Every structure is written in C-alpha cells, then in structure tokens.
Amino acid sequence: MATRVIFFAKLLPMSRNSHVRPHLSMFERLRFTWIVCALLAVSEARAQVASSPPSAFYRRSRTFDLTGSNPRDSVVLVATGKRADSLAIVMTFHVGGVVVHRQRWTSEDELYDVDSLEGNPAKLAAFMRPRLDEVLASVKRQLIDPELVKHMGDEAVLRAIKPRPTHHIMYSFAFETSTFLAWDPVKRKMVVFMECC
C-alpha cells in the first residue's frame, strides 16, 4: 500500500499543477492514467505473491478411528516447500473436526540414510512421496502393552487420564522415530506417553 501511495504522489502533480504542464493533451492524460494503473497492478501482484502460502508438495488424509468411538476421525499429512530436501512437514490428528495433536518435522529427518540421492531433485521427489505415504499408513490403534510402558513409557501420564486408557495411537516418522499417544476424554486431546526409535 505504501508503494502505491508513493508512486501516485509522484505522478499525480503532472495532471493537477498547471505550472508544471499547462496543457495536457487527451493522449497524455490517458498515458498518465495507464501508467498509474499499471504500477498499482504490479504492486498488488507483488503483495499477493508475498502473502501466498507455500505450495503443497504433498497433501493426503486418512479417515481413521482415533478414539475407538468415531470412525470419521482423520489424520492429515501435509508437506510444503519447493524442494523435496527442504520440506516442512506437519501431521495433524482430528477428532470431531478439531485438531487434537500436531507433529512437525522436516524432510531432512526423512533423508537421514539416503545420501545417494543428494543433488538429484527428481529422485528425491520420487523417494519422498512414497515415504510420506508410509508415514501416514503407519498410524495404528493398538492395545497398550503394560510391560513396554514400564520400561520405556511414562506411567504417570497414563495414570492421570481418567478412565485409564487401554489403547494407544502409534505412528513412525523421521527415520524410525515412533510416538505413542493416549486419548484423554476429559481434556479432549491426545497425550504423548512414550517415544522411542
């Protein structure tokens, strides 16, 4: 907006101040109007480009019963960026249309052991899309294993949830990192109680 005001302020006196141009022809007036309109259009286009969200390299969703009571819950995975090796990735878990858990990471975390693809954008893109498919497909609802929680999890987190959950949501991402979630029906959110790799 500031750019448009400056441009207009510099050009407008040519048409209003008689001591600058005492007799503007119709052609000159039309030319002035066209220049102002063109500058305003360029300024607006630049503003829209600057404010537009990054393009989605990958976006897929999966209908999934996250709580055991609503088969219409869902998991959405989105990766944004121009290059497969510099993506911002976020996976959101939706219960009743509300985001109850959000996991963020980058494509660098997924490319930990694939140095052979470095410098090859086409092969990197071909690798990343199936890899993100695997992450989305890894989301599972399973019975909680008390022995596993005892050795690797946080018992206090599970005890704080009433009633104590019997199932967890598990998913794997970022080079074999696994996260375990429990549904808290009172707070209406997913709670992390175990992570491992």
Secondary structure as a PSIPRED ss2 file (coil, helix, strand):
# PSIPRED VFORMAT (PSIPRED V4.0)

   1 M C   1.000  0.000  0.000
   2 A H   0.000  1.000  0.000
   3 T H   0.000  1.000  0.000
   4 R H   0.000  1.000  0.000
   5 V H   0.000  1.000  0.000
   6 I H   0.000  1.000  0.000
   7 F H   0.000  1.000  0.000
   8 F H   0.000  1.000  0.000
   9 A H   0.000  1.000  0.000
  10 K H   0.000  1.000  0.000
  11 L H   0.000  1.000  0.000
  12 L C   1.000  0.000  0.000
  13 P H   0.000  1.000  0.000
  14 M H   0.000  1.000  0.000
  15 S H   0.000  1.000  0.000
  16 R H   0.000  1.000  0.000
  17 N C   1.000  0.000  0.000
  18 S C   1.000  0.000  0.000
  19 H C   1.000  0.000  0.000
  20 V C   1.000  0.000  0.000
  21 R C   1.000  0.000  0.000
  22 P C   1.000  0.000  0.000
  23 H C   1.000  0.000  0.000
  24 L C   1.000  0.000  0.000
  25 S C   1.000  0.000  0.000
  26 M H   0.000  1.000  0.000
  27 F H   0.000  1.000  0.000
  28 E H   0.000  1.000  0.000
  29 R H   0.000  1.000  0.000
  30 L H   0.000  1.000  0.000
  31 R H   0.000  1.000  0.000
  32 F H   0.000  1.000  0.000
  33 T H   0.000  1.000  0.000
  34 W H   0.000  1.000  0.000
  35 I H   0.000  1.000  0.000
  36 V H   0.000  1.000  0.000
  37 C H   0.000  1.000  0.000
  38 A H   0.000  1.000  0.000
  39 L H   0.000  1.000  0.000
  40 L H   0.000  1.000  0.000
  41 A H   0.000  1.000  0.000
  42 V H   0.000  1.000  0.000
  43 S H   0.000  1.000  0.000
  44 E H   0.000  1.000  0.000
  45 A H   0.000  1.000  0.000
  46 R H   0.000  1.000  0.000
  47 A H   0.000  1.000  0.000
  48 Q H   0.000  1.000  0.000
  49 V H   0.000  1.000  0.000
  50 A H   0.000  1.000  0.000
  51 S H   0.000  1.000  0.000
  52 S C   1.000  0.000  0.000
  53 P C   1.000  0.000  0.000
  54 P C   1.000  0.000  0.000
  55 S C   1.000  0.000  0.000
  56 A E   0.000  0.000  1.000
  57 F E   0.000  0.000  1.000
  58 Y E   0.000  0.000  1.000
  59 R E   0.000  0.000  1.000
  60 R E   0.000  0.000  1.000
  61 S E   0.000  0.000  1.000
  62 R E   0.000  0.000  1.000
  63 T E   0.000  0.000  1.000
  64 F C   1.000  0.000  0.000
  65 D C   1.000  0.000  0.000
  66 L C   1.000  0.000  0.000
  67 T C   1.000  0.000  0.000
  68 G C   1.000  0.000  0.000
  69 S C   1.000  0.000  0.000
  70 N C   1.000  0.000  0.000
  71 P C   1.000  0.000  0.000
  72 R C   1.000  0.000  0.000
  73 D C   1.000  0.000  0.000
  74 S E   0.000  0.000  1.000
  75 V E   0.000  0.000  1.000
  76 V E   0.000  0.000  1.000
  77 L E   0.000  0.000  1.000
  78 V E   0.000  0.000  1.000
  79 A E   0.000  0.000  1.000
  80 T E   0.000  0.000  1.000
  81 G C   1.000  0.000  0.000
  82 K C   1.000  0.000  0.000
  83 R C   1.000  0.000  0.000
  84 A C   1.000  0.000  0.000
  85 D C   1.000  0.000  0.000
  86 S C   1.000  0.000  0.000
  87 L C   1.000  0.000  0.000
  88 A E   0.000  0.000  1.000
  89 I E   0.000  0.000  1.000
  90 V E   0.000  0.000  1.000
  91 M E   0.000  0.000  1.000
  92 T E   0.000  0.000  1.000
  93 F E   0.000  0.000  1.000
  94 H E   0.000  0.000  1.000
  95 V E   0.000  0.000  1.000
  96 G C   1.000  0.000  0.000
  97 G C   1.000  0.000  0.000
  98 V E   0.000  0.000  1.000
  99 V E   0.000  0.000  1.000
 100 V E   0.000  0.000  1.000
 101 H E   0.000  0.000  1.000
 102 R E   0.000  0.000  1.000
 103 Q E   0.000  0.000  1.000
 104 R E   0.000  0.000  1.000
 105 W E   0.000  0.000  1.000
 106 T E   0.000  0.000  1.000
 107 S H   0.000  1.000  0.000
 108 E H   0.000  1.000  0.000
 109 D H   0.000  1.000  0.000
 110 E H   0.000  1.000  0.000
 111 L C   1.000  0.000  0.000
 112 Y C   1.000  0.000  0.000
 113 D C   1.000  0.000  0.000
 114 V C   1.000  0.000  0.000
 115 D H   0.000  1.000  0.000
 116 S H   0.000  1.000  0.000
 117 L H   0.000  1.000  0.000
 118 E C   1.000  0.000  0.000
 119 G C   1.000  0.000  0.000
 120 N C   1.000  0.000  0.000
 121 P H   0.000  1.000  0.000
 122 A H   0.000  1.000  0.000
 123 K H   0.000  1.000  0.000
 124 L H   0.000  1.000  0.000
 125 A H   0.000  1.000  0.000
 126 A H   0.000  1.000  0.000
 127 F H   0.000  1.000  0.000
 128 M H   0.000  1.000  0.000
 129 R H   0.000  1.000  0.000
 130 P H   0.000  1.000  0.000
 131 R H   0.000  1.000  0.000
 132 L H   0.000  1.000  0.000
 133 D H   0.000  1.000  0.000
 134 E H   0.000  1.000  0.000
 135 V H   0.000  1.000  0.000
 136 L H   0.000  1.000  0.000
 137 A H   0.000  1.000  0.000
 138 S C   1.000  0.000  0.000
 139 V C   1.000  0.000  0.000
 140 K E   0.000  0.000  1.000
 141 R E   0.000  0.000  1.000
 142 Q E   0.000  0.000  1.000
 143 L E   0.000  0.000  1.000
 144 I C   1.000  0.000  0.000
 145 D C   1.000  0.000  0.000
 146 P H   0.000  1.000  0.000
 147 E H   0.000  1.000  0.000
 148 L H   0.000  1.000  0.000
 149 V H   0.000  1.000  0.000
 150 K H   0.000  1.000  0.000
 151 H H   0.000  1.000  0.000
 152 M H   0.000  1.000  0.000
 153 G C   1.000  0.000  0.000
 154 D C   1.000  0.000  0.000
 155 E H   0.000  1.000  0.000
 156 A H   0.000  1.000  0.000
 157 V H   0.000  1.000  0.000
 158 L H   0.000  1.000  0.000
 159 R H   0.000  1.000  0.000
 160 A C   1.000  0.000  0.000
 161 I C   1.000  0.000  0.000
 162 K C   1.000  0.000  0.000
 163 P C   1.000  0.000  0.000
 164 R C   1.000  0.000  0.000
 165 P C   1.000  0.000  0.000
 166 T C   1.000  0.000  0.000
 167 H E   0.000  0.000  1.000
 168 H E   0.000  0.000  1.000
 169 I E   0.000  0.000  1.000
 170 M E   0.000  0.000  1.000
 171 Y E   0.000  0.000  1.000
 172 S E   0.000  0.000  1.000
 173 F E   0.000  0.000  1.000
 174 A C   1.000  0.000  0.000
 175 F C   1.000  0.000  0.000
 176 E C   1.000  0.000  0.000
 177 T E   0.000  0.000  1.000
 178 S E   0.000  0.000  1.000
 179 T E   0.000  0.000  1.000
 180 F E   0.000  0.000  1.000
 181 L E   0.000  0.000  1.000
 182 A E   0.000  0.000  1.000
 183 W E   0.000  0.000  1.000
 184 D E   0.000  0.000  1.000
 185 P C   1.000  0.000  0.000
 186 V C   1.000  0.000  0.000
 187 K C   1.000  0.000  0.000
 188 R C   1.000  0.000  0.000
 189 K E   0.000  0.000  1.000
 190 M E   0.000  0.000  1.000
 191 V E   0.000  0.000  1.000
 192 V E   0.000  0.000  1.000
 193 F E   0.000  0.000  1.000
 194 M E   0.000  0.000  1.000
 195 E E   0.000  0.000  1.000
 196 C E   0.000  0.000  1.000
 197 C C   1.000  0.000  0.000
